[in-house]
Amino acid sequence: MSADISITVVDREGTEHEFSVPTDMDLNLMEVCKGFELPVEGICGGMAMCASCQVYVVTDEHFGERNDDEEAMLDEAYFVEENSRLGCQIPITPELDGIKVVLAPEAP
């Protein structure tokens, strides 16, 4: 049986959205944002090839390690900050309970 976790996403207008998300559905953060109809494109379908799901992780304890594909994509993306991650590369796990992210601006 899965426990739900709390995720807060700040959209590009500064509005906070708090969601209760199950941890047993093999979702990632990009899929959660899309499921709640936030403006995250995920053009590549979650393959770490487009950066259209870039977020800024606000809660330090949830930043995690970037994988090589994510690091390479962020090297080419716009508006990258030290706390940038690709939402498609953040699996929804119990350890993410309480995470807060801000959607990165859209690429020009």
RODO-2510 file (C-alpha; in nm, 4 decimals, decimal comma):
residues 108
     n   res          X          Y          Z
     1     m     0,0000     0,0000     0,0000
     2     s     0,1306     0,3392    -0,0998
     3     a     0,1417     0,6517     0,1047
     4     d     0,0718     0,9793    -0,0647
     5     i     0,3269     1,2581    -0,0391
     6     s     0,2857     1,6333    -0,0466
     7     i     0,4392     1,8271    -0,3368
     8     t     0,4251     2,2048    -0,3826
     9     v     0,4742     2,3528    -0,7294
    10     v     0,4997     2,7272    -0,7863
    11     d     0,3822     2,8155    -1,1365
    12     r     0,5292     3,0867    -1,3569
    13     e     0,2872     3,3451    -1,2191
    14     g     0,3992     3,2763    -0,8610
    15     t     0,0907     3,0804    -0,7529
    16     e     0,1591     2,7847    -0,5221
    17     h    -0,0174     2,4560    -0,5929
    18     e    -0,0037     2,1811    -0,3296
    19     f    -0,0743     1,8287    -0,4450
    20     s    -0,1120     1,4942    -0,2732
    21     v     0,0610     1,2402    -0,4963
    22     p     0,0797     0,8594    -0,4690
    23     t     0,4248     0,7019    -0,4602
    24     d     0,3258     0,3646    -0,6100
    25     m     0,2406     0,4694    -0,9662
    26     d     0,5959     0,5017    -1,1048
    27     l     0,5437     0,8707    -1,1839
    28     n     0,7994     1,1460    -1,2188
    29     l     0,7594     1,5138    -1,1326
    30     m     0,6993     1,6152    -1,4953
    31     e     0,4092     1,3700    -1,5222
    32     v     0,2607     1,5003    -1,1975
    33     c     0,2761     1,8602    -1,3216
    34     k     0,1167     1,7647    -1,6528
    35     g    -0,1491     1,5603    -1,4739
    36     f    -0,2486     1,8662    -1,2720
    37     e    -0,2486     2,0750    -1,5939
    38     l     0,0458     2,2963    -1,5044
    39     p     0,2306     2,4465    -1,8041
    40     v     0,5059     2,1853    -1,8338
    41     e     0,5551     2,0613    -2,1865
    42     g     0,7722     1,7524    -2,1607
    43     i     0,8184     1,7595    -2,5372
    44     c     1,0625     1,4652    -2,5385
    45     g     0,8327     1,2474    -2,3291
    46     g     1,0631     1,2300    -2,0299
    47     m     1,3857     1,1272    -2,2010
    48     a     1,5979     1,4211    -2,0658
    49     m     1,6346     1,5556    -2,4198
    50     c     1,4516     1,8909    -2,4200
    51     a     1,4574     2,0672    -2,0780
    52     s     1,0949     2,1819    -2,1230
    53     c     1,0223     2,0385    -1,7751
    54     q     1,2995     2,2258    -1,5944
    55     v     1,2239     2,3188    -1,2341
    56     y     1,4126     2,4864    -0,9521
    57     v     1,4169     2,2731    -0,6373
    58     v     1,3577     2,5095    -0,3446
    59     t     1,3886     2,2563    -0,0610
    60     d     1,7604     2,1775    -0,0307
    61     e     1,7146     1,8306     0,1171
    62     h     1,5289     1,7198    -0,1961
    63     f     1,7741     1,8381    -0,4623
    64     g     1,9286     1,4974    -0,5331
    65     e     2,1937     1,4077    -0,7844
    66     r     2,1657     1,4838    -1,1531
    67     n     2,2372     1,1919    -1,3849
    68     d     2,4699     1,2345    -1,6843
    69     d     2,1867     1,2823    -1,9373
    70     e     2,0223     1,5452    -1,7192
    71     e     2,3521     1,7283    -1,6664
    72     a     2,4195     1,7312    -2,0414
    73     m     2,0722     1,8678    -2,1216
    74     l     2,0944     2,1382    -1,8561
    75     d     2,4313     2,2449    -2,0023
    76     e     2,2387     2,3451    -2,3163
    77     a     1,9194     2,4810    -2,1556
    78     y     1,8091     2,8372    -2,0814
    79     f     1,7674     2,9888    -1,7343
    80     v     1,9684     2,7157    -1,5574
    81     e     2,0418     2,7753    -1,1895
    82     e     2,2413     2,5757    -0,9345
    83     n     1,9166     2,4168    -0,8135
    84     s     1,7860     2,3278    -1,1619
    85     r     1,6581     1,9774    -1,2274
    86     l     1,4560     1,8193    -1,5042
    87     g     1,1180     1,7160    -1,3689
    88     c     1,1228     1,4032    -1,5842
    89     q     1,4317     1,2849    -1,3970
    90     i     1,2801     1,3179    -1,0484
    91     p     1,0902     0,9981    -0,9639
    92     i     0,8080     1,0324    -0,7108
    93     t     0,9276     0,8488    -0,4003
    94     p     0,8388     0,8727    -0,0297
    95     e     1,1639     1,0667     0,0266
    96     l     1,0232     1,3588    -0,1736
    97     d     0,7495     1,4297     0,0801
    98     g     0,7383     1,8066     0,1284
    99     i     0,9384     1,8972    -0,1825
   100     k     0,8801     2,2441    -0,3244
   101     v     0,9750     2,3385    -0,6790
   102     v     0,9340     2,6434    -0,9005
   103     l     0,8697     2,6040    -1,2733
   104     a     1,1533     2,7539    -1,4760
   105     p     1,0646     3,0227    -1,7330
   106     e     0,9786     2,9034    -2,0808
   107     a     1,2667     2,9005    -2,3275
   108     p     1,2666     3,1907    -2,5734
***
